[in-house]
Amino acid sequence: MGENTASVQTNSQDTGEFLYVQDLAKMFRVGRSKARLMMDVLPSFAVGRRDCITRSDLDVYIREHSGIRVKWPKRPHRH
């Protein structure tokens, strides 16, 4: 529970060799915070202050792991 697997064809858009959090958000149709959680799971690296992953590394990761497993944080209970 609380885990989700995302997979998508990464060659559907051409946004360059490096993919940033906003690129993952567009690709997987998720918000920035969920895309950030995905980037934390992926074999990413920093370019300046921004994390990125190469398109080929993302393709390999998705192929090897059958998607991107992310554990979403639980929402706080509202009283």
KEZA-310535 format. One record per atom (N, C-alpha, C, O): residue number from 1; atom name; x, y, z. Coordinates in Angstrom, 3 decimals, decimal comma, m for minus. Example, Ala and Ser with C-alpha at 12.3 -4.5 7.8 and 13.67 -1.06 7.14 Angstrom:
BEGIN
<atom i="1" at="N" px="13,190" py="m5,690" pz="7,800"/>
<atom i="1" at="CA" px="12,300" py="m4,500" pz="7,800"/>
<atom i="1" at="C" px="13,200" py="m3,300" pz="7,800"/>
<atom i="1" at="O" px="14,236" py="m3,319" pz="8,465"/>
<atom i="2" at="N" px="12,850" py="m2,250" pz="7,080"/>
<atom i="2" at="CA" px="13,670" py="m1,060" pz="7,140"/>
<atom i="2" at="C" px="12,900" py="0,030" pz="7,870"/>
<atom i="2" at="O" px="13,409" py="1,138" pz="8,039"/>
//
This chain:
BEGIN
<atom i="1" at="N" px="0,833" py="m1,180" pz="0,000"/>
<atom i="1" at="CA" px="0,000" py="0,000" pz="0,000"/>
<atom i="1" at="C" px="0,874" py="1,237" pz="0,000"/>
<atom i="1" at="O" px="1,933" py="1,245" pz="0,627"/>
<atom i="2" at="N" px="0,454" py="2,269" pz="m0,683"/>
<atom i="2" at="CA" px="1,253" py="3,481" pz="m0,708"/>
<atom i="2" at="C" px="2,330" py="3,464" pz="m1,776"/>
<atom i="2" at="O" px="3,065" py="4,439" pz="m1,926"/>
<atom i="3" at="N" px="2,438" py="2,351" pz="m2,535"/>
<atom i="3" at="CA" px="3,433" py="2,285" pz="m3,592"/>
<atom i="3" at="C" px="2,735" py="2,315" pz="m4,931"/>
<atom i="3" at="O" px="1,590" py="1,881" pz="m5,062"/>
<atom i="4" at="N" px="3,429" py="2,827" pz="m5,914"/>
<atom i="4" at="CA" px="2,865" py="2,935" pz="m7,241"/>
<atom i="4" at="C" px="3,975" py="2,671" pz="m8,235"/>
<atom i="4" at="O" px="5,141" py="2,947" pz="m7,952"/>
<atom i="5" at="N" px="3,634" py="2,146" pz="m9,380"/>
<atom i="5" at="CA" px="4,615" py="1,920" pz="m10,424"/>
<atom i="5" at="C" px="4,217" py="2,735" pz="m11,639"/>
<atom i="5" at="O" px="3,086" py="2,645" pz="m12,115"/>
<atom i="6" at="N" px="5,141" py="3,520" pz="m12,132"/>
<atom i="6" at="CA" px="4,869" py="4,340" pz="m13,318"/>
<atom i="6" at="C" px="5,735" py="3,836" pz="m14,456"/>
<atom i="6" at="O" px="6,913" py="3,533" pz="m14,268"/>
<atom i="7" at="N" px="5,154" py="3,749" pz="m15,619"/>
<atom i="7" at="CA" px="5,935" py="3,421" pz="m16,799"/>
<atom i="7" at="C" px="5,335" py="4,155" pz="m17,988"/>
<atom i="7" at="O" px="4,126" py="4,378" pz="m18,050"/>
<atom i="8" at="N" px="6,187" py="4,526" pz="m18,925"/>
<atom i="8" at="CA" px="5,740" py="5,269" pz="m20,097"/>
<atom i="8" at="C" px="6,788" py="5,106" pz="m21,183"/>
<atom i="8" at="O" px="7,948" py="4,813" pz="m20,890"/>
<atom i="9" at="N" px="6,397" py="5,288" pz="m22,408"/>
<atom i="9" at="CA" px="7,358" py="5,301" pz="m23,495"/>
<atom i="9" at="C" px="8,092" py="6,632" pz="m23,426"/>
<atom i="9" at="O" px="7,475" py="7,681" pz="m23,611"/>
<atom i="10" at="N" px="9,397" py="6,613" pz="m23,165"/>
<atom i="10" at="CA" px="10,142" py="7,849" pz="m22,989"/>
<atom i="10" at="C" px="10,557" py="8,489" pz="m24,299"/>
<atom i="10" at="O" px="11,035" py="9,623" pz="m24,297"/>
<atom i="11" at="N" px="10,390" py="7,799" pz="m25,417"/>
<atom i="11" at="CA" px="10,808" py="8,391" pz="m26,680"/>
<atom i="11" at="C" px="9,666" py="9,111" pz="m27,385"/>
<atom i="11" at="O" px="9,797" py="9,459" pz="m28,558"/>
<atom i="12" at="N" px="8,550" py="9,343" pz="m26,698"/>
<atom i="12" at="CA" px="7,419" py="10,004" pz="m27,330"/>
<atom i="12" at="C" px="7,639" py="11,504" pz="m27,500"/>
<atom i="12" at="O" px="7,043" py="12,114" pz="m28,387"/>
<atom i="13" at="N" px="8,482" py="12,106" pz="m26,670"/>
<atom i="13" at="CA" px="8,782" py="13,534" pz="m26,782"/>
<atom i="13" at="C" px="10,285" py="13,703" pz="m26,894"/>
<atom i="13" at="O" px="11,041" py="12,855" pz="m26,420"/>
<atom i="14" at="N" px="10,718" py="14,764" pz="m27,500"/>
<atom i="14" at="CA" px="12,145" py="15,023" pz="m27,591"/>
<atom i="14" at="C" px="12,451" py="16,294" pz="m26,827"/>
<atom i="14" at="O" px="12,326" py="17,393" pz="m27,367"/>
<atom i="15" at="N" px="12,856" py="16,149" pz="m25,559"/>
<atom i="15" at="CA" px="13,169" py="17,308" pz="m24,727"/>
<atom i="15" at="C" px="14,670" py="17,424" pz="m24,487"/>
<atom i="15" at="O" px="15,094" py="18,153" pz="m23,590"/>
<atom i="16" at="N" px="15,480" py="16,719" pz="m25,273"/>
<atom i="16" at="CA" px="16,919" py="16,786" pz="m25,107"/>
<atom i="16" at="C" px="17,448" py="15,543" pz="m24,422"/>
<atom i="16" at="O" px="16,685" py="14,657" pz="m24,036"/>
<atom i="17" at="N" px="18,769" py="15,488" pz="m24,275"/>
<atom i="17" at="CA" px="19,403" py="14,317" pz="m23,672"/>
<atom i="17" at="C" px="19,171" py="14,257" pz="m22,165"/>
<atom i="17" at="O" px="19,011" py="13,168" pz="m21,612"/>
<atom i="18" at="N" px="19,150" py="15,405" pz="m21,492"/>
<atom i="18" at="CA" px="18,961" py="15,426" pz="m20,053"/>
<atom i="18" at="C" px="17,505" py="15,712" pz="m19,716"/>
<atom i="18" at="O" px="16,877" py="16,592" pz="m20,305"/>
<atom i="19" at="N" px="16,982" py="14,959" pz="m18,765"/>
<atom i="19" at="CA" px="15,606" py="15,151" pz="m18,303"/>
<atom i="19" at="C" px="15,646" py="15,666" pz="m16,872"/>
<atom i="19" at="O" px="16,343" py="15,118" pz="m16,018"/>
<atom i="20" at="N" px="14,893" py="16,720" pz="m16,627"/>
<atom i="20" at="CA" px="14,813" py="17,332" pz="m15,306"/>
<atom i="20" at="C" px="13,461" py="16,994" pz="m14,678"/>
<atom i="20" at="O" px="12,621" py="16,358" pz="m15,315"/>
<atom i="21" at="N" px="13,251" py="17,414" pz="m13,439"/>
<atom i="21" at="CA" px="12,013" py="17,097" pz="m12,718"/>
<atom i="21" at="C" px="10,789" py="17,532" pz="m13,524"/>
<atom i="21" at="O" px="9,823" py="16,776" pz="m13,628"/>
<atom i="22" at="N" px="10,814" py="18,732" pz="m14,090"/>
<atom i="22" at="CA" px="9,653" py="19,199" pz="m14,850"/>
<atom i="22" at="C" px="9,410" py="18,340" pz="m16,089"/>
<atom i="22" at="O" px="8,267" py="18,194" pz="m16,523"/>
<atom i="23" at="N" px="10,474" py="17,770" pz="m16,666"/>
<atom i="23" at="CA" px="10,311" py="16,866" pz="m17,808"/>
<atom i="23" at="C" px="9,629" py="15,567" pz="m17,384"/>
<atom i="23" at="O" px="8,760" py="15,057" pz="m18,090"/>
<atom i="24" at="N" px="10,030" py="15,030" pz="m16,220"/>
<atom i="24" at="CA" px="9,375" py="13,824" pz="m15,711"/>
<atom i="24" at="C" px="7,908" py="14,092" pz="m15,410"/>
<atom i="24" at="O" px="7,052" py="13,248" pz="m15,678"/>
<atom i="25" at="N" px="7,614" py="15,264" pz="m14,854"/>
<atom i="25" at="CA" px="6,227" py="15,620" pz="m14,538"/>
<atom i="25" at="C" px="5,370" py="15,630" pz="m15,799"/>
<atom i="25" at="O" px="4,248" py="15,122" pz="m15,787"/>
<atom i="26" at="N" px="5,883" py="16,199" pz="m16,880"/>
<atom i="26" at="CA" px="5,145" py="16,217" pz="m18,147"/>
<atom i="26" at="C" px="4,985" py="14,819" pz="m18,712"/>
<atom i="26" at="O" px="3,898" py="14,430" pz="m19,140"/>
<atom i="27" at="N" px="6,078" py="14,065" pz="m18,709"/>
<atom i="27" at="CA" px="6,088" py="12,724" pz="m19,284"/>
<atom i="27" at="C" px="5,095" py="11,773" pz="m18,617"/>
<atom i="27" at="O" px="4,361" py="11,044" pz="m19,284"/>
<atom i="28" at="N" px="5,091" py="11,800" pz="m17,287"/>
<atom i="28" at="CA" px="4,267" py="10,867" pz="m16,522"/>
<atom i="28" at="C" px="2,939" py="11,475" pz="m16,082"/>
<atom i="28" at="O" px="2,134" py="10,823" pz="m15,418"/>
<atom i="29" at="N" px="2,721" py="12,748" pz="m16,465"/>
<atom i="29" at="CA" px="1,484" py="13,458" pz="m16,117"/>
<atom i="29" at="C" px="1,222" py="13,439" pz="m14,613"/>
<atom i="29" at="O" px="0,144" py="13,062" pz="m14,154"/>
<atom i="30" at="N" px="2,242" py="13,857" pz="m13,862"/>
<atom i="30" at="CA" px="2,135" py="13,987" pz="m12,413"/>
<atom i="30" at="C" px="2,567" py="15,403" pz="m12,025"/>
<atom i="30" at="O" px="3,096" py="16,150" pz="m12,847"/>
<atom i="31" at="N" px="2,337" py="15,751" pz="m10,784"/>
<atom i="31" at="CA" px="2,767" py="17,052" pz="m10,286"/>
<atom i="31" at="C" px="4,253" py="17,078" pz="m9,991"/>
<atom i="31" at="O" px="4,936" py="16,055" pz="m10,051"/>
<atom i="32" at="N" px="4,744" py="18,274" pz="m9,671"/>
<atom i="32" at="CA" px="6,170" py="18,448" pz="m9,399"/>
<atom i="32" at="C" px="6,650" py="17,635" pz="m8,209"/>
<atom i="32" at="O" px="7,743" py="17,070" pz="m8,251"/>
<atom i="33" at="N" px="5,852" py="17,565" pz="m7,142"/>
<atom i="33" at="CA" px="6,298" py="16,846" pz="m5,952"/>
<atom i="33" at="C" px="6,421" py="15,346" pz="m6,208"/>
<atom i="33" at="O" px="7,354" py="14,713" pz="m5,714"/>
<atom i="34" at="N" px="5,496" py="14,767" pz="m6,972"/>
<atom i="34" at="CA" px="5,598" py="13,341" pz="m7,300"/>
<atom i="34" at="C" px="6,742" py="13,096" pz="m8,272"/>
<atom i="34" at="O" px="7,424" py="12,076" pz="m8,178"/>
<atom i="35" at="N" px="6,959" py="14,006" pz="m9,194"/>
<atom i="35" at="CA" px="8,092" py="13,884" pz="m10,111"/>
<atom i="35" at="C" px="9,408" py="13,973" pz="m9,339"/>
<atom i="35" at="O" px="10,375" py="13,294" pz="m9,685"/>
<atom i="36" at="N" px="9,450" py="14,794" pz="m8,308"/>
<atom i="36" at="CA" px="10,636" py="14,918" pz="m7,450"/>
<atom i="36" at="C" px="10,911" py="13,596" pz="m6,729"/>
<atom i="36" at="O" px="12,063" py="13,175" pz="m6,627"/>
<atom i="37" at="N" px="9,852" py="12,937" pz="m6,225"/>
<atom i="37" at="CA" px="10,009" py="11,635" pz="m5,576"/>
<atom i="37" at="C" px="10,532" py="10,601" pz="m6,577"/>
<atom i="37" at="O" px="11,356" py="9,755" pz="m6,229"/>
<atom i="38" at="N" px="10,055" py="10,673" pz="m7,799"/>
<atom i="38" at="CA" px="10,531" py="9,756" pz="m8,835"/>
<atom i="38" at="C" px="12,015" py="9,991" pz="m9,107"/>
<atom i="38" at="O" px="12,783" py="9,037" pz="m9,224"/>
<atom i="39" at="N" px="12,417" py="11,244" pz="m9,208"/>
<atom i="39" at="CA" px="13,815" py="11,570" pz="m9,478"/>
<atom i="39" at="C" px="14,711" py="11,053" pz="m8,353"/>
<atom i="39" at="O" px="15,847" py="10,648" pz="m8,602"/>
<atom i="40" at="N" px="14,204" py="11,064" pz="m7,113"/>
<atom i="40" at="CA" px="14,994" py="10,571" pz="m5,980"/>
<atom i="40" at="C" px="15,258" py="9,074" pz="m6,082"/>
<atom i="40" at="O" px="16,275" py="8,593" pz="m5,582"/>
<atom i="41" at="N" px="14,356" py="8,329" pz="m6,725"/>
<atom i="41" at="CA" px="14,514" py="6,887" pz="m6,884"/>
<atom i="41" at="C" px="15,436" py="6,556" pz="m8,050"/>
<atom i="41" at="O" px="16,133" py="5,541" pz="m8,021"/>
<atom i="42" at="N" px="15,445" py="7,391" pz="m9,060"/>
<atom i="42" at="CA" px="16,221" py="7,141" pz="m10,279"/>
<atom i="42" at="C" px="17,710" py="7,423" pz="m10,080"/>
<atom i="42" at="O" px="18,090" py="8,155" pz="m9,167"/>
<atom i="43" at="N" px="18,549" py="6,841" pz="m10,937"/>
<atom i="43" at="CA" px="19,993" py="7,113" pz="m10,861"/>
<atom i="43" at="C" px="20,318" py="8,488" pz="m11,459"/>
<atom i="43" at="O" px="20,888" py="8,590" pz="m12,546"/>
<atom i="44" at="N" px="19,951" py="9,517" pz="m10,741"/>
<atom i="44" at="CA" px="20,119" py="10,886" pz="m11,235"/>
<atom i="44" at="C" px="21,432" py="11,485" pz="m10,755"/>
<atom i="44" at="O" px="22,114" py="10,927" pz="m9,895"/>
<atom i="45" at="N" px="21,768" py="12,625" pz="m11,326"/>
<atom i="45" at="CA" px="22,972" py="13,361" pz="m10,933"/>
<atom i="45" at="C" px="22,653" py="14,846" pz="m11,006"/>
<atom i="45" at="O" px="21,661" py="15,246" pz="m11,615"/>
<atom i="46" at="N" px="23,490" py="15,652" pz="m10,389"/>
<atom i="46" at="CA" px="23,242" py="17,092" pz="m10,337"/>
<atom i="46" at="C" px="24,008" py="17,812" pz="m11,437"/>
<atom i="46" at="O" px="25,179" py="17,532" pz="m11,692"/>
<atom i="47" at="N" px="23,320" py="18,742" pz="m12,077"/>
<atom i="47" at="CA" px="23,941" py="19,683" pz="m13,008"/>
<atom i="47" at="C" px="23,673" py="21,044" pz="m12,384"/>
<atom i="47" at="O" px="22,564" py="21,572" pz="m12,457"/>
<atom i="48" at="N" px="24,700" py="21,594" pz="m11,776"/>
<atom i="48" at="CA" px="24,496" py="22,805" pz="m10,981"/>
<atom i="48" at="C" px="23,700" py="22,434" pz="m9,744"/>
<atom i="48" at="O" px="24,122" py="21,586" pz="m8,957"/>
<atom i="49" at="N" px="22,555" py="23,066" pz="m9,572"/>
<atom i="49" at="CA" px="21,705" py="22,783" pz="m8,411"/>
<atom i="49" at="C" px="20,497" py="21,926" pz="m8,783"/>
<atom i="49" at="O" px="19,649" py="21,648" pz="m7,935"/>
<atom i="50" at="N" px="20,414" py="21,508" pz="m10,043"/>
<atom i="50" at="CA" px="19,253" py="20,758" pz="m10,512"/>
<atom i="50" at="C" px="19,617" py="19,301" pz="m10,772"/>
<atom i="50" at="O" px="20,651" py="19,009" pz="m11,371"/>
<atom i="51" at="N" px="18,756" py="18,388" pz="m10,315"/>
<atom i="51" at="CA" px="18,949" py="16,974" pz="m10,582"/>
<atom i="51" at="C" px="18,423" py="16,644" pz="m11,967"/>
<atom i="51" at="O" px="17,420" py="17,200" pz="m12,414"/>
<atom i="52" at="N" px="19,108" py="15,737" pz="m12,635"/>
<atom i="52" at="CA" px="18,647" py="15,291" pz="m13,947"/>
<atom i="52" at="C" px="19,068" py="13,846" pz="m14,160"/>
<atom i="52" at="O" px="19,860" py="13,288" pz="m13,401"/>
<atom i="53" at="N" px="18,522" py="13,264" pz="m15,204"/>
<atom i="53" at="CA" px="18,860" py="11,906" pz="m15,609"/>
<atom i="53" at="C" px="18,938" py="11,922" pz="m17,128"/>
<atom i="53" at="O" px="18,204" py="12,661" pz="m17,785"/>
<atom i="54" at="N" px="19,818" py="11,116" pz="m17,679"/>
<atom i="54" at="CA" px="19,867" py="11,045" pz="m19,136"/>
<atom i="54" at="C" px="18,694" py="10,216" pz="m19,624"/>
<atom i="54" at="O" px="18,204" py="9,329" pz="m18,924"/>
<atom i="55" at="N" px="18,259" py="10,515" pz="m20,817"/>
<atom i="55" at="CA" px="17,133" py="9,778" pz="m21,416"/>
<atom i="55" at="C" px="17,456" py="8,284" pz="m21,505"/>
<atom i="55" at="O" px="16,593" py="7,447" pz="m21,240"/>
<atom i="56" at="N" px="18,693" py="7,947" pz="m21,876"/>
<atom i="56" at="CA" px="19,067" py="6,533" pz="m22,005"/>
<atom i="56" at="C" px="19,082" py="5,841" pz="m20,644"/>
<atom i="56" at="O" px="18,680" py="4,682" pz="m20,546"/>
<atom i="57" at="N" px="19,541" py="6,531" pz="m19,584"/>
<atom i="57" at="CA" px="19,521" py="5,942" pz="m18,237"/>
<atom i="57" at="C" px="18,088" py="5,696" pz="m17,770"/>
<atom i="57" at="O" px="17,811" py="4,689" pz="m17,119"/>
<atom i="58" at="N" px="17,176" py="6,615" pz="m18,099"/>
<atom i="58" at="CA" px="15,775" py="6,433" pz="m17,735"/>
<atom i="58" at="C" px="15,186" py="5,229" pz="m18,468"/>
<atom i="58" at="O" px="14,474" py="4,423" pz="m17,869"/>
<atom i="59" at="N" px="15,481" py="5,106" pz="m19,760"/>
<atom i="59" at="CA" px="14,999" py="3,967" pz="m20,542"/>
<atom i="59" at="C" px="15,496" py="2,646" pz="m19,949"/>
<atom i="59" at="O" px="14,724" py="1,700" pz="m19,793"/>
<atom i="60" at="N" px="16,783" py="2,589" pz="m19,622"/>
<atom i="60" at="CA" px="17,370" py="1,375" pz="m19,054"/>
<atom i="60" at="C" px="16,735" py="1,067" pz="m17,702"/>
<atom i="60" at="O" px="16,384" py="m0,080" pz="m17,428"/>
<atom i="61" at="N" px="16,588" py="2,085" pz="m16,857"/>
<atom i="61" at="CA" px="16,005" py="1,875" pz="m15,524"/>
<atom i="61" at="C" px="14,585" py="1,322" pz="m15,641"/>
<atom i="61" at="O" px="14,236" py="0,366" pz="m14,948"/>
<atom i="62" at="N" px="13,774" py="1,907" pz="m16,502"/>
<atom i="62" at="CA" px="12,388" py="1,459" pz="m16,664"/>
<atom i="62" at="C" px="12,350" py="0,033" pz="m17,205"/>
<atom i="62" at="O" px="11,538" py="m0,778" pz="m16,760"/>
<atom i="63" at="N" px="13,212" py="m0,272" pz="m18,149"/>
<atom i="63" at="CA" px="13,259" py="m1,624" pz="m18,714"/>
<atom i="63" at="C" px="13,671" py="m2,646" pz="m17,655"/>
<atom i="63" at="O" px="13,058" py="m3,708" pz="m17,548"/>
<atom i="64" at="N" px="14,703" py="m2,331" pz="m16,875"/>
<atom i="64" at="CA" px="15,206" py="m3,272" pz="m15,868"/>
<atom i="64" at="C" px="14,264" py="m3,440" pz="m14,684"/>
<atom i="64" at="O" px="14,188" py="m4,525" pz="m14,107"/>
<atom i="65" at="N" px="13,542" py="m2,378" pz="m14,312"/>
<atom i="65" at="CA" px="12,699" py="m2,412" pz="m13,111"/>
<atom i="65" at="C" px="11,204" py="m2,459" pz="m13,433"/>
<atom i="65" at="O" px="10,374" py="m2,402" pz="m12,526"/>
<atom i="66" at="N" px="10,864" py="m2,561" pz="m14,697"/>
<atom i="66" at="CA" px="9,458" py="m2,587" pz="m15,149"/>
<atom i="66" at="C" px="8,680" py="m1,374" pz="m14,661"/>
<atom i="66" at="O" px="7,507" py="m1,490" pz="m14,308"/>
<atom i="67" at="N" px="9,312" py="m0,234" pz="m14,640"/>
<atom i="67" at="CA" px="8,672" py="1,007" pz="m14,211"/>
<atom i="67" at="C" px="9,508" py="1,695" pz="m13,148"/>
<atom i="67" at="O" px="10,677" py="1,366" pz="m12,946"/>
<atom i="68" at="N" px="8,895" py="2,650" pz="m12,477"/>
<atom i="68" at="CA" px="9,565" py="3,393" pz="m11,404"/>
<atom i="68" at="C" px="8,737" py="3,213" pz="m10,146"/>
<atom i="68" at="O" px="7,625" py="3,731" pz="m10,045"/>
<atom i="69" at="N" px="9,284" py="2,477" pz="m9,188"/>
<atom i="69" at="CA" px="8,564" py="2,246" pz="m7,935"/>
<atom i="69" at="C" px="8,816" py="3,415" pz="m6,994"/>
<atom i="69" at="O" px="9,955" py="3,743" pz="m6,663"/>
<atom i="70" at="N" px="7,727" py="4,025" pz="m6,578"/>
<atom i="70" at="CA" px="7,819" py="5,186" pz="m5,696"/>
<atom i="70" at="C" px="6,894" py="4,955" pz="m4,509"/>
<atom i="70" at="O" px="5,752" py="4,525" pz="m4,674"/>
<atom i="71" at="N" px="7,387" py="5,239" pz="m3,328"/>
<atom i="71" at="CA" px="6,543" py="5,149" pz="m2,142"/>
<atom i="71" at="C" px="6,074" py="6,553" pz="m1,810"/>
<atom i="71" at="O" px="6,857" py="7,399" pz="m1,377"/>
<atom i="72" at="N" px="4,770" py="6,792" pz="m2,021"/>
<atom i="72" at="CA" px="4,208" py="8,103" pz="m1,755"/>
<atom i="72" at="C" px="4,082" py="8,296" pz="m0,253"/>
<atom i="72" at="O" px="3,672" py="7,369" pz="0,446"/>
<atom i="73" at="N" px="4,420" py="9,457" pz="0,257"/>
<atom i="73" at="CA" px="4,252" py="9,719" pz="1,707"/>
<atom i="73" at="C" px="2,772" py="9,761" pz="2,078"/>
<atom i="73" at="O" px="1,929" py="10,180" pz="1,285"/>
<atom i="74" at="N" px="2,477" py="9,321" pz="3,292"/>
<atom i="74" at="CA" px="1,094" py="9,353" pz="3,755"/>
<atom i="74" at="C" px="0,678" py="10,777" pz="4,046"/>
<atom i="74" at="O" px="1,481" py="11,597" pz="4,489"/>
<atom i="75" at="N" px="m0,583" py="11,060" pz="3,791"/>
<atom i="75" at="CA" px="m1,118" py="12,382" pz="4,101"/>
<atom i="75" at="C" px="m1,444" py="12,464" pz="5,582"/>
<atom i="75" at="O" px="m1,885" py="11,480" pz="6,176"/>
<atom i="76" at="N" px="m1,231" py="13,617" pz="6,178"/>
<atom i="76" at="CA" px="m1,599" py="13,761" pz="7,598"/>
<atom i="76" at="C" px="m3,117" py="13,720" pz="7,753"/>
<atom i="76" at="O" px="m3,856" py="14,202" pz="6,894"/>
<atom i="77" at="N" px="m3,564" py="13,143" pz="8,850"/>
<atom i="77" at="CA" px="m5,000" py="13,087" pz="9,134"/>
<atom i="77" at="C" px="m5,515" py="14,472" pz="9,514"/>
<atom i="77" at="O" px="m4,888" py="15,195" pz="10,289"/>
<atom i="78" at="N" px="m6,657" py="14,822" pz="8,959"/>
<atom i="78" at="CA" px="m7,288" py="16,094" pz="9,321"/>
<atom i="78" at="C" px="m8,343" py="15,817" pz="10,375"/>
<atom i="78" at="O" px="m9,133" py="14,882" pz="10,245"/>
<atom i="79" at="N" px="m8,352" py="16,604" pz="11,382"/>
<atom i="79" at="CA" px="m9,335" py="16,422" pz="12,469"/>
<atom i="79" at="C" px="m10,321" py="17,555" pz="12,484"/>
<atom i="79" at="O" px="m11,221" py="17,578" pz="13,323"/>
//
